Amino acid sequence: MRRPILSVVLALSALCAFPADEPRSRGFDEPVPIQTGFAAVNGIELFFRVYGEGPPILMIHGGLSDSRVWRAQLATLSEHHSVIVADSRGQGRSSSTQAVITYDLMADDYLALLDALHIPKVALVGWSDGGIIGLDIAIHHPERLSRLFVQAANATPDGAISYKPDDPNRPALRHYDDVRLEIQALWANEPNFSQAELEAIPVPTEIAIGEHDEAISREHTEYLASAIPGAKLLILPDVGHSAPLEDPDGYAAAVLDFVDGTTT
């Protein structure tokens, strides 16, 4: 039986998921983290690393992948910034509980991590699910964000190209023993940010999407950029949904342009 999942997103995310101990060299020099560990937050052990020093940037990966998708950006971004990366609950090296995984719960995990690291405010860079988590934080805890860079995210399930709201096989949002099933159910049911919530975001925001994104519609991305006050729209050239992997240097440059205020 075909599951009513966001099939394109799943396929792309699966490309990013890999065993936690498997080396993944892409011909770049990965810096040595200044801190590595597991933070006890909300009943789980959240795996994190911190690189470099300077104004902090929190990088949040997409669903069914882990924080090592950012490996190619770390050297550039950590040259003048403290870069925090972590594995979202149930993914990578982070544990989970019987609690249903939602974007709001993952947002709380990341806020608790920042508290544990004594970081009051960050620039947040989120890819796909990471961007949705960033939007959640911007809506509910904007005081924790200096800037928000959101790439390939949606505010409602219908922003995904493959979303089928009337599919009778759409999975229920509940706890599954298999995290893949749980994240697939998450994609099918969340997020559900209202236009009013988006319009109330006070954080300087850039909404980015790959020129050839296979998972999130351009129309929905343009809606996000128009709904959030003052948000900039950035089309990343010659890449798709997996832009951080497809053009690592261009992605890092786009992030720094915005985070450092070159783009306003």
C-alpha positions in Angstrom: 0.0 0.0 0.0 1.4 3.4 -1.0 1.8 5.7 2.0 0.7 9.3 1.4 4.1 10.8 2.2 5.8 13.8 0.8 7.7 11.4 -1.5 10.1 13.9 -3.1 11.1 15.3 0.3 11.6 11.8 1.7 13.8 10.8 -1.2 16.0 13.9 -0.9 16.2 13.6 2.9 17.2 9.9 2.6 20.2 11.1 0.5 21.3 13.2 3.4 20.8 10.5 6.1 23.8 8.3 6.9 25.2 6.3 9.8 26.5 8.4 12.6 30.0 7.0 12.6 30.4 6.9 8.8 33.1 9.3 7.4 31.7 11.4 4.6 34.5 13.3 2.9 33.7 15.7 0.1 37.1 17.2 -0.5 36.8 20.0 2.1 38.5 20.6 5.4 36.1 20.2 8.3 37.2 22.3 11.3 37.6 20.8 14.8 34.7 21.6 17.1 35.5 23.5 20.2 32.7 21.7 22.0 30.9 18.3 21.4 28.4 16.6 23.6 24.9 15.6 24.5 22.5 18.1 26.1 19.8 16.7 28.4 16.7 18.6 27.1 13.1 17.7 27.4 13.7 14.1 28.3 16.2 13.4 25.5 19.9 13.5 24.8 20.4 16.1 22.0 23.7 15.6 20.2 25.5 18.9 19.4 28.7 20.5 18.2 30.0 24.0 18.4 32.6 25.5 16.0 34.5 28.8 16.1 33.9 32.0 18.0 31.9 35.1 17.3 28.3 36.1 16.9 26.4 32.8 17.1 24.7 31.0 14.2 22.4 28.0 14.9 22.1 25.6 11.9 19.1 23.2 11.8 19.1 20.4 9.3 16.2 18.9 7.3 14.0 16.0 8.2 15.5 12.5 8.3 19.0 13.7 8.0 21.4 15.1 10.7 23.7 18.0 11.5 26.5 16.7 9.3 24.8 18.0 6.2 26.4 21.3 7.2 30.0 20.0 7.0 30.8 21.9 3.8 29.7 25.2 5.3 31.4 24.9 8.7 34.9 26.2 7.9 33.6 29.3 6.2 30.9 30.1 8.7 33.0 29.5 11.8 35.8 31.8 10.6 34.1 34.7 12.3 31.1 33.1 14.0 30.3 30.6 16.7 28.4 27.9 14.7 26.1 25.5 16.6 24.8 22.4 14.9 22.7 19.6 16.5 20.7 16.5 15.5 17.0 17.0 15.9 15.3 14.5 18.2 15.1 11.0 17.0 17.5 11.7 14.2 21.3 11.3 13.9 22.7 10.7 17.3 19.9 12.3 19.3 17.5 10.2 21.3 13.7 10.4 21.4 10.8 9.6 23.7 7.3 8.4 23.4 6.2 12.0 22.9 4.9 12.7 19.4 7.5 14.6 17.3 6.2 18.0 16.3 7.8 21.1 15.1 6.9 22.9 18.3 8.5 20.2 20.4 11.7 20.3 18.3 11.7 24.1 18.5 11.6 23.7 22.3 14.5 21.3 22.1 16.7 23.8 20.3 15.8 26.6 22.7 16.7 24.3 25.6 20.0 23.6 23.9 20.7 27.3 23.6 19.9 27.7 27.3 22.2 24.9 28.2 25.0 26.6 26.2 24.1 30.0 27.8 23.4 31.6 24.4 20.5 34.1 24.7 20.1 34.9 21.0 21.3 33.5 17.6 21.0 34.0 13.9 19.1 30.8 12.8 19.7 29.0 9.5 17.2 26.3 8.7 16.9 24.0 5.7 13.5 22.3 5.0 12.3 21.0 8.4 15.0 23.2 10.0 13.4 26.2 8.4 10.0 25.2 9.8 11.5 25.0 13.2 13.0 28.4 12.7 9.6 29.8 11.8 8.1 28.2 14.9 10.8 29.9 17.1 10.3 33.2 15.2 6.5 33.1 15.9 6.7 32.0 19.6 10.1 33.2 20.8 11.3 36.0 18.5 13.4 37.4 21.2 15.8 34.5 20.8 16.6 35.3 17.1 18.7 38.1 15.7 18.1 37.0 12.1 16.3 34.1 10.3 17.4 32.4 7.1 14.8 29.9 5.9 15.4 27.7 2.9 12.9 25.3 1.3 10.4 25.4 4.1 6.6 25.5 4.2 4.1 27.2 6.6 1.3 24.7 5.9 1.3 21.1 4.4 0.0 22.3 1.1 3.2 24.2 0.5 4.7 20.8 -0.4 4.3 19.9 -4.1 3.3 16.3 -3.4 0.8 17.1 -0.6 -2.6 15.4 -1.1 -5.0 16.5 1.6 -7.8 14.1 0.6 -5.6 11.0 0.5 -7.4 8.5 2.7 -4.1 6.9 3.6 -2.6 10.0 5.0 -0.8 8.9 8.2 -2.0 10.2 11.6 0.3 12.4 13.6 1.2 10.1 16.5 4.2 8.3 18.0 5.7 5.5 15.8 8.5 3.2 16.8 10.1 3.9 13.4 11.2 7.5 13.3 10.9 7.6 9.6 7.2 6.8 9.8 6.9 9.5 12.5 8.6 12.2 10.4 6.5 11.2 7.4 3.3 11.7 9.5 4.7 15.0 10.6 5.2 16.1 7.0 1.6 15.1 6.2 0.0 17.0 9.0 2.2 20.0 9.9 3.1 22.8 10.1 0.0 24.9 10.4 1.2 28.5 10.8 -1.6 31.0 10.1 -1.1 34.1 8.0 -1.6 36.2 11.1 1.2 34.4 12.8 3.5 34.9 9.9 2.6 38.6 9.7 3.5 39.1 13.3 7.1 37.8 13.0 9.4 40.7 13.9 12.7 39.0 13.1 14.7 40.1 10.0 14.0 37.2 7.7 15.2 35.9 4.3 13.2 33.2 2.6 15.3 31.2 0.1 14.5 28.4 -2.3 16.5 26.6 -5.0 15.7 27.5 -8.5 14.8 23.9 -9.2 13.3 22.9 -5.9 11.5 19.6 -6.3 9.7 19.6 -2.9 8.4 23.0 -2.0 6.4 25.1 -4.5 7.7 28.5 -5.6 4.3 30.0 -5.2 4.2 29.0 -1.5 7.7 30.3 -1.0 6.7 33.7 -2.5 3.7 33.7 -0.1 6.0 33.2 2.9 8.2 36.1 1.8 5.3 38.3 1.3 3.5 37.5 4.5 6.5 38.0 6.9 7.1 41.8 7.3 10.2 43.0 5.4 11.3 39.5 4.4 13.6 39.1 1.5 13.1 36.5 -1.2 16.2 34.7 -2.5 16.3 32.3 -5.4 19.4 30.1 -5.2 20.6 29.5 -8.8 21.1 26.1 -10.4 20.1 24.1 -7.3 17.1 22.1 -6.0 15.8 21.2 -2.6 19.2 20.0 -1.4 20.9 23.4 -2.0 23.4 23.1 0.9 24.8 19.9 -0.6 24.5 21.0 -4.3 26.3 24.3 -3.9 28.1 24.4 -0.5 30.2 27.5 -1.2 27.3 29.5 -2.7 25.1 28.5 0.2 27.6 29.6 2.8 28.1 32.9 0.9 24.3 33.5 0.9 24.1 32.8 4.6 26.9 35.2 5.5 25.5 37.9 3.2 22.3 37.9 5.2 23.5 37.1 8.7 26.3 39.7 8.6 23.9 42.3 7.2 25.3 42.6 3.7 21.7 41.9 2.6 19.1 43.9 4.4 
